[in-house]
Each structure stands twice: as C-alpha cells, then as structure tokens.
C-alpha cells in the first residue's frame, strides 16, 4: 500500500502505518531481508524482491476484497479497512478462496 501511495517504502512509514515502533520494524525488516523478501536501495528505501512482492500482492488482494466485503455488509469504510487489516493475516487460504469465489458471483 505504501509503495502505491508514495512510490517508495521507508521503515519509518511502515512504523507509522502499523502503529509500531521503529525498532520493531528494524527487527522485522532484518528478518525479511535475511529471508530474501526485501532489500534496501542505496537511499535506504525498502525494495520488495520477487518473492516478497508476490506475498505483498496476495495480501493486498485479501485486504481489498475483505474491505469491499465489509463495506457491502454496511460497515463504514474506515472500520472496514481497519478490520480487513486484522482479518487478512489470519484467514486460511481455503476461507479466502471461498470468499473470493462468492464475491465474484456478485460483481
């Protein structure tokens, strides 16, 4: 989301967006870098590697679909976005696939 909004990703922006501390982001980015999901450009911006980009795209699809679903159920857009963030990480692939299939019937 940050990449789409700003064109770049900084650790401080991740911390602000997720309401976590900068050290928490530093710890997480270290692990993500060690696992090959991200790297840093010469300016210190976070760059998604192909495997990280694939995961990010999948999570963004979940976020958008869940937000849309919650709004269609009558939840306010702000609450729908917040709740989608909470749901998207814990939802099984099976359940998300069922939600996606159901949603496609109504588009």
MDTraj code that builds the backbone (N, CA, C; nanometers):
import mdtraj as md
import numpy as np

residues = "UNK UNK UNK UNK UNK UNK UNK UNK UNK UNK UNK UNK UNK UNK UNK UNK UNK UNK UNK UNK UNK UNK UNK UNK UNK UNK UNK UNK UNK UNK UNK UNK UNK UNK UNK UNK UNK UNK UNK UNK UNK UNK UNK UNK UNK UNK UNK UNK UNK UNK UNK UNK UNK UNK UNK UNK UNK UNK UNK UNK UNK UNK UNK UNK UNK UNK UNK UNK UNK UNK UNK UNK UNK UNK UNK UNK UNK UNK UNK UNK UNK UNK UNK UNK UNK UNK UNK UNK UNK UNK UNK UNK UNK UNK UNK UNK UNK UNK UNK UNK UNK UNK UNK UNK UNK UNK UNK".split()
xyz = np.array([
    [0.0823, -0.1192, 0.0000],
    [0.0000, 0.0000, 0.0000],
    [0.0867, 0.1256, 0.0000],
    [0.1915, 0.1234, 0.0822],
    [0.2798, 0.2396, 0.0879],
    [0.3466, 0.2645, -0.0466],
    [0.3890, 0.1597, -0.1127],
    [0.4525, 0.1729, -0.2439],
    [0.3560, 0.2366, -0.3429],
    [0.2301, 0.1945, -0.3415],
    [0.1306, 0.2530, -0.4313],
    [0.1005, 0.3972, -0.3949],
    [0.0921, 0.4275, -0.2654],
    [0.0587, 0.5623, -0.2202],
    [0.1706, 0.6626, -0.2469],
    [0.2948, 0.6229, -0.2179],
    [0.4055, 0.7184, -0.2188],
    [0.5096, 0.6938, -0.3260],
    [0.5124, 0.5700, -0.3775],
    [0.6147, 0.5363, -0.4753],
    [0.7412, 0.4822, -0.4118],
    [0.7451, 0.4772, -0.2811],
    [0.8612, 0.4262, -0.2081],
    [0.8150, 0.3727, -0.0730],
    [0.9042, 0.2985, -0.0083],
    [0.8725, 0.2446, 0.1239],
    [0.9901, 0.2749, 0.2162],
    [0.9619, 0.3476, 0.3244],
    [1.0631, 0.3740, 0.4268],
    [1.0210, 0.3034, 0.5549],
    [1.1192, 0.2632, 0.6332],
    [1.0906, 0.1949, 0.7590],
    [1.0028, 0.2799, 0.8502],
    [1.0300, 0.4086, 0.8564],
    [0.9525, 0.4971, 0.9447],
    [0.8061, 0.5024, 0.9017],
    [0.7825, 0.4961, 0.7711],
    [0.6444, 0.4974, 0.7210],
    [0.5719, 0.3674, 0.7564],
    [0.6451, 0.2559, 0.7526],
    [0.5875, 0.1280, 0.7932],
    [0.5496, 0.1351, 0.9412],
    [0.6399, 0.1884, 1.0223],
    [0.6133, 0.2015, 1.1662],
    [0.4891, 0.2863, 1.1904],
    [0.4801, 0.3993, 1.1215],
    [0.3639, 0.4871, 1.1381],
    [0.2357, 0.4195, 1.0924],
    [0.2401, 0.3542, 0.9780],
    [0.1212, 0.2901, 0.9208],
    [0.0689, 0.1793, 1.0124],
    [0.1609, 0.1048, 1.0736],
    [0.1212, -0.0086, 1.1569],
    [0.1125, 0.0266, 1.3049],
    [0.1434, 0.1518, 1.3375],
    [0.1430, 0.1973, 1.4771],
    [0.2331, 0.1103, 1.5652],
    [0.3538, 0.0871, 1.5155],
    [0.4539, 0.0127, 1.5912],
    [0.5806, 0.0982, 1.6003],
    [0.6760, 0.0524, 1.6808],
    [0.7989, 0.1287, 1.6975],
    [0.8956, 0.1029, 1.5817],
    [0.9848, 0.1980, 1.5620],
    [1.0884, 0.1844, 1.4593],
    [1.1763, 0.0617, 1.4877],
    [1.2158, 0.0353, 1.6146],
    [1.2937, -0.0863, 1.6403],
    [1.2198, -0.2145, 1.6010],
    [1.0877, -0.2165, 1.6181],
    [1.0097, -0.3341, 1.5762],
    [1.0194, -0.3529, 1.4254],
    [1.0125, -0.2432, 1.3528],
    [1.0239, -0.2502, 1.2067],
    [1.1649, -0.2919, 1.1672],
    [1.2646, -0.2396, 1.2359],
    [1.4036, -0.2768, 1.2061],
    [1.4253, -0.4265, 1.2247],
    [1.3710, -0.4803, 1.3326],
    [1.3824, -0.6239, 1.3575],
    [1.3137, -0.7026, 1.2458],
    [1.1929, -0.6616, 1.2110],
    [1.1167, -0.7332, 1.1073],
    [1.1849, -0.7223, 0.9713],
    [1.2338, -0.6034, 0.9366],
    [1.2985, -0.5879, 0.8059],
    [1.4278, -0.6690, 0.7987],
    [1.4978, -0.6811, 0.9102],
    [1.6190, -0.7640, 0.9126],
    [1.5835, -0.9086, 0.8781],
    [1.4785, -0.9592, 0.9397],
    [1.4358, -1.0973, 0.9128],
    [1.3881, -1.1126, 0.7677],
    [1.3122, -1.0151, 0.7198],
    [1.2633, -1.0217, 0.5820],
    [1.3792, -1.0170, 0.4822],
    [1.4793, -0.9341, 0.5114],
    [1.5972, -0.9249, 0.4246],
    [1.6750, -1.0564, 0.4262],
    [1.6953, -1.1129, 0.5445],
    [1.7682, -1.2396, 0.5566],
    [1.6982, -1.3533, 0.4816],
    [1.5671, -1.3463, 0.4722],
    [1.4903, -1.4499, 0.4024],
    [1.4680, -1.4190, 0.2545],
    [1.5230, -1.3076, 0.2067],
    [1.5168, -1.2755, 0.0647],
    [1.3887, -1.2107, 0.0167],
    [1.3074, -1.1610, 0.1085],
    [1.1811, -1.0977, 0.0689],
    [1.1972, -0.9502, 0.0338],
    [1.2948, -0.8852, 0.0959],
    [1.3185, -0.7439, 0.0701],
    [1.4681, -0.7180, 0.0597],
    [1.4999, -0.6001, 0.0066],
    [1.6363, -0.5485, 0.0094],
    [1.6228, -0.3981, 0.0313],
    [1.7341, -0.3308, 0.0385],
    [1.7335, -0.1855, 0.0541],
    [1.8093, -0.1239, -0.0617],
    [1.7541, -0.0158, -0.1187],
    [1.8249, 0.0526, -0.2260],
    [1.9319, 0.1443, -0.1638],
    [2.0142, 0.2083, -0.2475],
    [2.1208, 0.2932, -0.1934],
    [2.0710, 0.4071, -0.1037],
    [1.9452, 0.4504, -0.1223],
    [1.8887, 0.5581, -0.0399],
    [1.8267, 0.5048, 0.0890],
    [1.8328, 0.3724, 0.1093],
    [1.7767, 0.3133, 0.2303],
    [1.6287, 0.2810, 0.2218],
    [1.5719, 0.2917, 0.1026],
    [1.4308, 0.2573, 0.0834],
    [1.4161, 0.1063, 0.0733],
    [1.3040, 0.0562, 0.1213],
    [1.2761, -0.0869, 0.1161],
    [1.2316, -0.1240, -0.0249],
    [1.2902, -0.2301, -0.0770],
    [1.2561, -0.2805, -0.2099],
    [1.2061, -0.4238, -0.1945],
    [1.0891, -0.4511, -0.2470],
    [1.0355, -0.5868, -0.2435],
    [1.1039, -0.6718, -0.3501],
    [1.1595, -0.7837, -0.3080],
    [1.2165, -0.8796, -0.4020],
    [1.1004, -0.9600, -0.4614],
    [1.1226, -1.0343, -0.5697],
    [1.0110, -1.1059, -0.6343],
    [0.9256, -1.1903, -0.5391],
    [0.9877, -1.2646, -0.4489],
    [0.9085, -1.3461, -0.3562],
    [0.8313, -1.2583, -0.2581],
    [0.8932, -1.1497, -0.2144],
    [0.8250, -1.0562, -0.1243],
    [0.7118, -0.9842, -0.1950],
    [0.7344, -0.9488, -0.3215],
    [0.6305, -0.8817, -0.3998],
    [0.5104, -0.9733, -0.4201],
    [0.5357, -1.1004, -0.4449],
    [0.4257, -1.1959, -0.4624],
    [0.3399, -1.2047, -0.3358],
    [0.4039, -1.2130, -0.2219],
    [0.3310, -1.2186, -0.0951],
    [0.2559, -1.0882, -0.0717],
    [0.3216, -0.9759, -0.0977],
    [0.2582, -0.8453, -0.0776],
    [0.1351, -0.8298, -0.1665],
    [0.1453, -0.8730, -0.2906],
    [0.0311, -0.8638, -0.3820],
    [-0.0845, -0.9509, -0.3342],
    [-0.0514, -1.0684, -0.2841],
    [-0.1551, -1.1582, -0.2326],
    [-0.2242, -1.0960, -0.1109],
    [-0.1468, -1.0354, -0.0211],
    [-0.2039, -0.9715, 0.0975],
    [-0.2867, -0.8489, 0.0587],
    [-0.2410, -0.7738, -0.0390],
    [-0.3155, -0.6565, -0.0835],
    [-0.4484, -0.6980, -0.1457],
    [-0.4479, -0.8071, -0.2217],
    [-0.5733, -0.8581, -0.2778],
    [-0.6689, -0.8964, -0.1645],
    [-0.6177, -0.9645, -0.0636],
    [-0.7005, -1.0016, 0.0515],
    [-0.7572, -0.8765, 0.1175],
    [-0.6709, -0.7785, 0.1399],
    [-0.7130, -0.6559, 0.2073],
    [-0.8251, -0.5863, 0.1296],
    [-0.8051, -0.5725, 0.0006],
    [-0.9044, -0.5017, -0.0814],
    [-1.0369, -0.5761, -0.0878],
    [-1.0308, -0.7065, -0.1060],
    [-1.1541, -0.7847, -0.1147],
    [-1.2275, -0.7860, 0.0187],
    [-1.1549, -0.8041, 0.1272],
    [-1.2193, -0.8044, 0.2590],
    [-1.2773, -0.6672, 0.2924],
    [-1.2052, -0.5608, 0.2568],
    [-1.2573, -0.4257, 0.2789],
    [-1.3867, -0.4063, 0.2012],
    [-1.3863, -0.4456, 0.0756],
    [-1.5053, -0.4342, -0.0095],
    [-1.6217, -0.5131, 0.0492],
    [-1.5946, -0.6352, 0.0923],
    [-1.6983, -0.7199, 0.1502],
    [-1.7589, -0.6549, 0.2743],
    [-1.6739, -0.6055, 0.3628],
    [-1.7230, -0.5437, 0.4862],
    [-1.8036, -0.4173, 0.4572],
    [-1.7591, -0.3377, 0.3618],
    [-1.8350, -0.2179, 0.3233],
    [-1.9714, -0.2584, 0.2678],
    [-1.9742, -0.3631, 0.1843],
    [-2.1012, -0.4109, 0.1283],
    [-2.1953, -0.4649, 0.2351],
    [-2.1392, -0.5066, 0.3485],
    [-2.2210, -0.5531, 0.4607],
    [-2.2730, -0.4367, 0.5456],
    [-2.2286, -0.3147, 0.5130],
    [-2.2762, -0.1975, 0.5852],
    [-2.1775, -0.1385, 0.6842],
    [-2.0559, -0.1906, 0.6882],
    [-1.9525, -0.1374, 0.7774],
    [-1.8969, -0.0097, 0.7158],
    [-1.8668, 0.0897, 0.7991],
    [-1.8107, 0.2144, 0.7473],
    [-1.6763, 0.1863, 0.6809],
    [-1.6393, 0.2632, 0.5783],
    [-1.5126, 0.2374, 0.5086],
    [-1.3902, 0.2357, 0.6006],
    [-1.3826, 0.3272, 0.6949],
    [-1.2664, 0.3309, 0.7848],
    [-1.2595, 0.2051, 0.8719],
    [-1.3720, 0.1663, 0.9292],
    [-1.3754, 0.0457, 1.0118],
    [-1.3496, -0.0776, 0.9261],
    [-1.4039, -0.0789, 0.8054],
    [-1.3831, -0.1926, 0.7144],
    [-1.2347, -0.2088, 0.6834],
    [-1.1646, -0.0987, 0.6552],
    [-1.0204, -0.1056, 0.6276],
    [-0.9438, -0.1564, 0.7492],
    [-0.9765, -0.1035, 0.8664],
    [-0.9090, -0.1456, 0.9897],
    [-0.9335, -0.2941, 1.0180],
    [-1.0584, -0.3369, 1.0054],
    [-1.0916, -0.4769, 1.0326],
    [-1.0300, -0.5699, 0.9281],
    [-1.0271, -0.5262, 0.8026],
    [-0.9656, -0.6073, 0.6974],
    [-0.8185, -0.6321, 0.7296],
    [-0.7502, -0.5312, 0.7829],
    [-0.6088, -0.5480, 0.8230],
    [-0.5938, -0.6550, 0.9294],
    [-0.6890, -0.6607, 1.0189],
    [-0.6828, -0.7595, 1.1266],
    [-0.7129, -0.9003, 1.0750],
    [-0.8064, -0.9104, 0.9826],
    [-0.8523, -1.0397, 0.9326],
    [-0.7558, -1.1002, 0.8310],
    [-0.7016, -1.0184, 0.7434],
    [-0.6295, -1.0682, 0.6263],
    [-0.5115, -1.1598, 0.6593],
    [-0.4475, -1.1386, 0.7729],
    [-0.3285, -1.2169, 0.8066],
    [-0.3607, -1.3528, 0.8669],
    [-0.4774, -1.3662, 0.9247],
    [-0.5129, -1.4900, 0.9949],
    [-0.6078, -1.5798, 0.9170],
    [-0.6599, -1.5314, 0.8083],
    [-0.7579, -1.6058, 0.7309],
    [-0.6907, -1.7182, 0.6516],
    [-0.7481, -1.8373, 0.6561],
    [-0.6906, -1.9501, 0.5815],
    [-0.7085, -1.9282, 0.4314],
    [-0.6258, -1.9947, 0.3545],
    [-0.6368, -1.9896, 0.2087],
    [-0.7729, -2.0428, 0.1658],
    [-0.8169, -2.1507, 0.2276],
    [-0.9462, -2.2105, 0.1933],
    [-1.0603, -2.1114, 0.2126],
    [-1.0614, -2.0437, 0.3267],
    [-1.1685, -1.9472, 0.3548],
    [-1.1610, -1.8286, 0.2604],
    [-1.0391, -1.7773, 0.2362],
    [-1.0273, -1.6633, 0.1448],
    [-1.0709, -1.7009, 0.0039],
    [-1.0319, -1.8193, -0.0420],
    [-1.0733, -1.8640, -0.1750],
    [-1.2258, -1.8724, -0.1853],
    [-1.2908, -1.9173, -0.0783],
    [-1.4375, -1.9249, -0.0773],
    [-1.4985, -1.7845, -0.0816],
    [-1.4416, -1.6917, -0.0069],
    [-1.4894, -1.5531, -0.0087],
    [-1.4714, -1.4936, -0.1477],
    [-1.3552, -1.5160, -0.2084],
    [-1.3282, -1.4626, -0.3420],
    [-1.4269, -1.5193, -0.4435],
    [-1.4503, -1.6501, -0.4387],
    [-1.5448, -1.7136, -0.5316],
    [-1.6849, -1.6575, -0.5127],
    [-1.7245, -1.6397, -0.3880],
    [-1.8567, -1.5847, -0.3575],
    [-1.8676, -1.4406, -0.4071],
    [-1.7639, -1.3613, -0.3850],
    [-1.7660, -1.2205, -0.4244],
    [-1.7736, -1.2064, -0.5771],
    [-1.7090, -1.2952, -0.6502],
    [-1.7093, -1.2871, -0.7966],
    [-1.8486, -1.3098, -0.8547],
    [-1.9329, -1.3809, -0.7829],
    [-2.0684, -1.4031, -0.8293],
    [-2.1493, -1.2725, -0.8304],
    [-2.1079, -1.1759, -0.7475],
    [-2.1850, -1.0534, -0.7308],
    [-2.1211, -0.9321, -0.7944],
    [-2.0177, -0.9532, -0.8703],
    [-1.9508, -0.8395, -0.9372],
    [-2.0057, -0.8187, -1.0747],
])
top = md.Topology()
chain = top.add_chain()
for i, resn in enumerate(residues, 1):
    res = top.add_residue(resn, chain, resSeq=i)
    for name in ("N", "CA", "C"):
        top.add_atom(name, md.element.get_by_symbol(name[0]), res)
traj = md.Trajectory(xyz[None], top)
